Amino acid sequence: MTAYEILNDPFLNKGTAFTLEERQKLGLVGLLPPYVQSIEEQATQSYKQFQTKVNDLEKRLFLMEIFNTNRTLFYYLFSQHLEEFNPIVYDPTVADTIEGYSNLFINTQYAGYLDINHPENIEATLKNAAGDREIRLIVVTDAEEILGIGDWGTNGVDISVGKLMVYSGAAGIDPSKVLPLVIDAGTNREELRNSPNYLGNRHERVRGDRYYDFIDQFVKTAESLFPKLYLHWEDFGRSNAANILEKYRKKIPTFNDDIQGTGIVTLGGIFGALAVTGENLTDQTYLCFGGGTAGAGIASRVHREMVTKGLSEEEAYKRFFMVDKQGLLFDDMEDLTPEQKPFAKKRCDFANADKLTDLLEVVKTVKPTILVGTSTQPHTFTKEIVEAMCENTERPMIFPLSNPTKLAEASAEDLITWSDGKVFVATGIPSDTVSYKGVDYVIGQANNALIYPGLGLGMLASEAALLTDEMIGAAAHSLSGIIDMSKPGAPVLPPFKYVEDVSMKVAQAVANMAKEQGLARAEDKDMDKAVREMKWYPKYQ
C-alpha cells in the first residue's frame, strides 16, 4: 500500500500517532506534522473540538469526520464518553442526518448499497464493500420505517452505520468485522423521489415476490460469502419485518431489533419494577398503545414470558390489549396485521365497544397495570390517563417508548408528577433525573443498546447456529441485579453509563445458553472466556 492509501484507510490510519519508526517504514516521513501524539492526546484534543460545536447535529458531523478517517481513535473517544455520545452518534440525532443524508453526502463509510433493480450485483456489492475483511456482523435496513420518522429510502443507510457504532462502542465488536447495508427498494416518500439531490432509486417501493426474491438472494449470498455471519435486520416496514424474521430465524443466526430487541429490554424493565413490588408477571394486565412492528413485538415477548411462567397461551392473551389507529383492536377488523390478530378482542365482550377508540376510555375499561407506548403520537399519555392507571394498581408501569423526543407519548417528569411519584417509568429517549418531593427519580431508558450489543457479542463469541427464544429470555433476565432496586427512585433499567458491564453480562448469558442448547460452534467451550477474548479494545496496533 502507498502512504496515502494507509492515511485514507480508517482501519489502518493512526494520523499523528504514527511513530517515527512507522513513518520511516511506511513512507510517511514528511507527510505528517513532526510531533508524535499518543491516542490519549489525540482524544483530548478531539474532545475539546467536539465541545465547541453548537448543536448535536454539528457534533455528530464532527464525530463522523473522525470515524471516516480513524476508526481506532473514534472508538477510543466513544469509549470515554459513551453516555454523552450515544444519543449523538445514534438515536435521536441520527434521525437528522438520515433526513439530510443525500444533501450532506460526503463518504460511504464502508457501507454497501444493494439495488433492488440489479439483483445480479448482490455478490459484487457485498465483496466490494467487505474488501479483504472477515465480516462477522451485518446490519441491513430497507429504511421503510426508520425510528419514528418513516420511509427514507437509501438515506436510511445511516441507521445501519449508527447501529454498528453502538455494537462496537458498547460491546467491543471489532469494527473491521462489521458491514452496514441498505437495500434500496425505492421509497414512497414523494419529496425524496422529486428531490434533485436524492441519491436513491426514484420510484415507489417494490413489493411482493420481486422484493422477497431479492431478500432471499441477498441472504443466500451473504451466508455463502461470510460463513460465520450474524445478520441483524433494522427498521423494515411492518408488512415485511415479521415475514422476513419468521422465514430465516430457524435457519440462520439472525435478529430483528425492532421486533425482538425492544421486547427484551422492555421485559427487563418490567422485571425491574416487579422486583420492587414483589408482584408476579402473570398477575399483570398489559396495554400496548401502537400496534406496529415494535409494539406487537414487545407484547409478543412479554406474552411468551407469561407462558413460560405458567399461564396457557389463551390465559396469557386475556391479559393483553392492543390499541392502534383504529382504537382497541377487535377481531372483526379487516386491516389487522398477522402480528396484531392474536391480541384482538371480541367486540361483543365490551358493552362500550363503540367508545373504545379513545385511549382514556380503554384504560378505564380494561384496567391495565402496564401501559407501553410505541405509537409515535406525542403527548397522548395525558394526566387523566396517568390518574386512571393509578386507580388500577398502586404502582403502575408506564413506558412511553416512542422516539425521537418530539414523538414521545409523555415526558418522564409529567408522569412522575401526575402520579405523585407512584409510576415506574422507562422512556424511549434519554431522560434527565426527575426531582419530586425530595426523591431523585433516575429514569431508565428502554434503550435497545442495553441488549443488542451484548447479544451480538455473545452470538459471535459462541458462533451460535441460531438465536433462540431461550437465548433471548436469558438476555432479558441478565439485566436484573445490576441496580440496587431498594433505593427510592431507582431506575427499572440500568442507566446507559453501565452499558459496557451490561453488554458483557448479556453476552455471557447468551453464549452460555447457546452452549446449553447445543448450538455453540466455537472451539473454546468456556463461554465466559470466549466472550472476554472476542471483545475488541480501541488500541493502536
N, C-alpha and C positions, 0 to 999 in steps of 0.2 A: 504494500500500500504506500501511496505517496504521503508526504507530510500533511498536505491539505485534506486528503481523504481521512486521515486519522483525526484531524481537528474538526471535521464535519461529521464524524460518526459519534452520535451521542452515547453509544455504549463503550467507546474507547477513549473519548476525549476527556482530558483532565484540566484543560485550559492552563492557567498559570501554576497549576500544581505539578506539572511535569518537572522531574528533577533534571539537573544539569546532565547527568549521565543519560537519561532517557532522551533529552533533547538532542544530544550528540548521536545516539544510536538511531533515532527515528527521523533524523533530518529536520529537526525543529529549531536548530540554532538560528537565532535572529528572527524567528517568526513569532516570538512571544516576548513580552517585557521581561527584563533580566531577573527581577525578584521572583523567587520561587515561594509560592504561598502553600500553606497547609490547607487541608479541606476545612479545618476549623476556621481559619482566617477567611477563606472564601465564603463560608456560610455566614459569618458575622457581617462581612461586607454586604452580602446579598440581602440579608435580613434588614439592614439599615436602609438599603434602597427600597425594599418592599414597603417599609413603614412610611415612605414619602408618598406613596400612591394615594390618590384622593378618594377612591371608592373600590368596592370589591371587584368590579369588572376590570379596572386598571390593575389591581393586584393580581388577578388571575392571568391577565395577558403578560404581566411581568414574569410570573412563575412559569408560564408556558415557554417563554424565551429560554429560561434555564433548562427546562425539560427537553426542549428541542435540541439543545447543544451539549448537555452534560447530564446524563441520567443519574450518575452516582451522586453528584452534588445536589441535584434536585431532591433525591430521596434522603440524603443526609439532612438537608434542610427541613424536609417534610417530617422526618422522624423527630426533630427537635420541637416542632410546632404542630403536632398532629391535630390537636383540638382546634387551634386557630385556623389552620389551613384547610381542613376538610370541607367546610361549607364554601370555601373559595374555589378549590380545585374540582369540587363535585357539587352536589345539591346544597343550596339553591342557585349559586352563581353560574353554574354550568348552563342553566336554562337561558341566561342572557347570551352566552357565546354560541349556543345552538341556534337561537333566533338570528344571530348576526353572522353565522358561520361563513356563508358564501361571500358576504361583503368584506369580512375580515381575513379571508383565506390567505395564508402565507405558507404553511408547512403541513404535509400529510401526517406527520407524527408517527410514521411507520404503520399507518393503518392500511387496510385493504378495502377496496370498493368493488363490490360484486354487483354487476349489472344484469338485471333480470332479462334484458333483451339479448344477452350474449352468454348463455349457459356454457357454450364451448370454451369460454375464457375462465371458468371457475378454477381449474387446476393451475393455469398460468398465474392468475391473480394471487392465489394462496402461496405458490412458490416464490413469486416476485416479492410479496410482502414479507415473507419469512426470511428470505435470503438464505444464509447458511446457519441460521439459528434453529435450535431444537425447540419447537413450540409445544408447550405442555398445557397452556390455558388459552382459550379463545373466548372473548366476549363479543357476541354478534347481536345486532339490532336491525330491525327493518324500520324503526323510528315512527311507527304509526301512532303510538300513544306514549310520547316522551313525558315523563314526570307528570305534571298537571297541565302541560302546555300543548299536548296533542301531536298532530302529524307534522313532522318537519323534514321528511324525505332524507336526502343524503346529508343534510346538515346534522342529522342525529348521530353521525359517526362520533361526535364529541362525547356522547353519553358512554360509548364503549371505551374511549380513551380515558375518560374520567373514572369509570368503574375500575379499570385496571390500575390506575394510580392508587386507589384505595386498597386494592388487593395487595399491592407491593408495599405501600406505606404502613398499613395496619398489620399485615400478617407476614411480611418479608418474603413474598413470592418474587423470585428473580425476574426483573423487568425485561431481561433479554429473552425470556422464555414465554412471553405473552404476546398475543396478537389481537388488536381491536379491528372489528369488521363492521361494515354496514351493507345490508342487502338493499340496493336501490330498486324497489318495485314500483316506483312512481310516487306521486303524492296527490292527495285530494285537497291540499291547501292551494286554492287558486292564486293567492298572492305570490306564492313561490313560483308556480308554473308561468306566471306572467312577468316575473322579475327578470330584467336583463342580466342580473348578476348571479342568478341561481345556477349552481354547478351540477345539479342532479338531472334525472330524466324528467322532461316536462310533459308528462302525461299522467292521467289518473292511475291509481293503484291497480295493479294486476291482481286478479282474484282467481279462485278456483283451481282446477287441475294444473294449469300452467305454473301457478305460484307454488303449489305443493310439490310438483315435479322438480322445480328449481331447488327448493329446500332439500329434497331428498338427494339430489345430485351433489349439492354442497356438503351434506353430512357424510355421504359415502366418500367423497374426495378428501375431505378433511381427516376422516378416520384413517384413510389409506396413507396419507402423507405424514400424519402425526400419530403414530400408534399408541402413545401414552397421553392422549388428549383428554382434557376435561372441558366440556362445552357448556358455556353459560349463555342463555337466551335473555335478552334485555329489551323491555319496552315494546314488545309486539302487541298488536291490537287484540281486543278481547275476542274477536271472531277467529283468530289464528293461534293465540298463545297456548291455550289449553290443548288444542288439537295437536300441535307440534310436540308439546311436552309428553302428552299421553302416548304418542306414536313411538317416541325414542327412549323414554325413561327406563324401560325394562330391557333395552338393547345396548345402550352405551352409558358411560358416566356423564350425566348431563343434569342441568339445573336451570330453573326459571326463577329469577329473583322476585319478580312481581307476584307470582303465584305461590312460591314456596318460602322465599326469604322473609317477606313481610309477615307471613303466618307464623314463622318460627319466632321472630323477635317479639311479636305481639303476644304469643303464648308465653314467652319468657316474662313479659310484663305482667300478665295475669298471674303467673306463678309467684311473682314478687309481691303482688297485692295480697294473694291468699296466704302468703307466709306471715303477713301481719294479722289478718282477720282470723286465721285458723279455720276458715270455711273450706268446703270441698268444691272442686271444679264442677262436679256432677250436680251440684245444687244451684248453679248459676243459670241465669236467663240472658241470652246473648242477642243484641240487636245490632245488625250491620246496616249502616247508612251509606249507601253507594255500592251497588251490586256488580261492579265491573270486575276485571281480572284480579285486582288486588283484594277487593272486598270479599269476593267469593272464595278466593284462595285462602285468606285468613280464616274465614268461617269454616272452611273445609278442614283446615289444620286443627282448629280448636275442637271441631266435631269429632275428628278421628281420635283426639286425645281423650275426649269424654268416653268414647267407645273403649279405648284402652283401659280407662279407669273403671269399667264395669257396666256401663249402660249398653243396651242394644242400640243398633243404628236408629231404629224407629223412635226409641225413647229419647235418644240424643237429639234427633231432628226436632222433636217437640219443644226443645229449649232454644231453638234458633228462629229468628225472624229477620227478614231482609227487606229493606226499603230502597228502591231505586227511583228513577224519574217518574215511574207510574204510581208511586206510593208503595204501600205494603204489597209485596208480591203475592198474587193468588194464582192457583194452578190453572185457571181458565183464561189467563192472559196468553195471547198468541205470539208475543215477541220475547218470551223468556229465552235466555241462553241455556245451553246444556248445564252450565255450572250453577245457574240460578234455580233450575227446576226442583232439585231436591229440597230446597228451602221454602218453596212456595206453599201457601196455606189454602185451605178450602174456604171459599167466601161464606158459605153457609154457617161456618163456625163463629162468625162475628156479626152481632146484631147491628153494629155501626160500621159495617164494611165500606159503605159509601163515603164515610168521613176519614178513612184511613189513608188518604193521600197526604194528610198533614202529619208531620213528624211528631209534634206535641201530642196529638190525638193517639198516635201509635204508642208512644211512651206511656201514656196514661192507661192504655188498653192492655198492652202485653206485659207491662211492669218489668222491664229488663233491669238486671243488676250490672250489666256490661254494655256500654254503648261505644261502638267503634266507627269512626268516620273516615271513609275513603271516597267521598262524594265529589271533591273539588268544588264544593259550594260554600263560599265563605260566610262566616257569621251565622250559620244555621243552628248551632248548638246555643240556644238562647237561655236567658236567665230562667224563664219559665220551664224549659226542658230540664235544666240542671236541678231546679227545685223539685220537679216531678220525679227525677231519678232518686233524689234523696228521700222521697217518700216510699220508694220501693225497697230500699235497703239502707242500713246505717252508713256503709262505706262503699258507695258505687264506684265503678271504674269507668272513666270517660276518656277515651283516647282519640283526639282529633288528629288523624294521621295524614290528611291531605297536605301536599306541598306543591310549589313553594309557599312562602309566607302569605302571600296575597290570597291564597286559596284555602287556608286553614279554616276548619269549621268553628273554631273558637281559640282564644288565647289562653294559656295556662293561668295567667293572672286572673282573668274573669272567672274561670272555672273554680279556682280556689276561693275567690271572694264570694261568688254566688252560692257556693256550697258550705260556707263558713268553715272551710278547711277540711271538709269531710271526704272530698273526692280524691281518688287515686288518679293521677294524670300522667299520661305519656303522650308526647307530641311527635308529629312527623318532621318537625323542623327544630333546630336548636332553640332552646328557651332559657332565658335568664332565671336565676333563683327568685322565687316569689316570697317576700316577707309579709306575713299576715299574722296579726295578734301575737307577736313575739316569737313566732316559729318561722324558720327559713325552710321553705319547701324547695328542695332540689328537684328539678323536673327531668325525668329520664326521657331521652329521645328514642322513640321506636325506630331506630336507625338500623336499616339492614346491614350497615357496616359493622355492627356488633356480631353479625352472623356469617355473612358470605365470605369474608376474607379467611377466617379460620376454617370454615367449611372447605374452601378451596385448598388451603394448605394441608388439611387432613386427607383430602382426596388425592392430592399429588404425592404426599409422603407415603401413603399406603398403596398407591396405584390401584385403588379400588375399581373393580369391574363395573359396579353400578352404585348409584346413590339411592339408598332405600329409605322407606318411611322410618325404620328403626334408627338409622343414622341421623335423620333429621330430628327425630324425637330426642336423641342423645344430645344433639346440639342445643336444643331448646332448654333442656334440663341443666345443661352445663352453665347457663347464665346465672343460675341461683348460687348463693353462697359467696358472691364477690362483695356485696354491700351488706353492712350491718343494718337489717331492716327494723331493729328495735329502736333506733333513734327517731325522734319526731321529725317529720319532713323528709325522711329518707326516700330516694327515688325508687320506683318499681323496676327500673332497668339501670344497669351500670352506666355512669356518665362516660361519654366518649373518650375522656382522657385516659381511661383504663383499657382502651381498645386493644393494645398490644398484649396485655395479660389475658384479656377475654379471648382474643383470637387464638392464643396458644392453648387455652383450656378447651375451646371449641374444637380445635384441630385434633387434639389428643382424644377427645371423646368420640369424634367421628372416626378417626383411624382405628381406635380400639374396637368400635362396633363393627367396622368393616372386617377386621380380623376375626371377631367373634362369629360373624355370619359367613366366614369362609370366602370373602370377596377381596381380601387384600392380596395383591400380586407382587408386592415389594419383596426383595430378597431379605431385607432386615425384618425380622418378625417382632422385634421390640418396637412397638409403635410409638411410644413416647420418645424414644431415641431417634427414630426415623423422622418424626416431626421436627425435633430440635435441629437435626442435621440438614433438613430441607430448607430451613429458614435462611434467607439471604440477608446480609447486612451491607449497608452502603459504605464500602471502603474501597479506596483506590488499590487496584492490583498492580 
